[in-house]
């Protein structure tokens, strides 16, 4: 139980990780995202878009870059720099395929928090209520149902991993799928159809697949946010498999349209793979980093 007592245990979310203003990497990624917002905003307005039209597009691009960094932190916790390589890959992915609304990519991040346990906490009662609500919000967006499906899968998967989640995970997973199905049906946002778009988008898919295949596994030294022990290696591997599975499932449903939809996840896979093969050996000799 949480040190704060029963109420603290209920509210101690596994979905939220704080950004510390004293952490240089946190400040840097916020600066990168702010710069991306300014660049995209200026580009859209110079192209003739109005301010009210340009702001949402610029904000969404900045959020996608942040999510690229955040997802990479979940699937490669020992190496801070790999997340920035992922953010750089995010820029290339956005240039290659554009960006759909970021909701489904947020769903992937939430799912990784559930099964990766980077916070050190299993889903609390408030999390199990929040996830179906988030799923309904994501399903409101075109093709956003994929975010709800991934979160539901994570809730079930969590019960088969070390220090498993509560039995209530199953009820929350069912509610998540139900909310996703209901909103998708009412909003007609299923939008299945295999697209074959630009070669650059296909290159992203191929790059993510290759990167995932060659990225080395390891037992993390980084500790979870609110737990004394390191992140479990089985959970880390599960988080990586879930990320790749979400991307490839989206690709099977939407073709190259999946690249813009989950741009952050594709970028995280590519970025962590590039870092692992090109720079990890030097980073490892200097020691791992904290989560």
HELIX and SHEET records of a PDB file:
HELIX    1   1 UNK A    6  UNK A   11  1                                   6    
HELIX    2   2 UNK A   24  UNK A   46  1                                  23    
HELIX    3   3 UNK A   51  UNK A   75  1                                  25    
HELIX    4   4 UNK A   80  UNK A   97  1                                  18    
HELIX    5   5 UNK A  103  UNK A  116  1                                  14    
HELIX    6   6 UNK A  125  UNK A  139  1                                  15    
HELIX    7   7 UNK A  145  UNK A  157  1                                  13    
HELIX    8   8 UNK A  158  UNK A  160  5                                   3    
HELIX    9   9 UNK A  168  UNK A  187  1                                  20    
HELIX   10  10 UNK A  199  UNK A  214  1                                  16    
HELIX   11  11 UNK A  233  UNK A  254  1                                  22    
HELIX   12  12 UNK A  257  UNK A  261  1                                   5    
HELIX   13  13 UNK A  263  UNK A  278  1                                  16    
HELIX   14  14 UNK A  280  UNK A  285  1                                   6    
END                                                                             
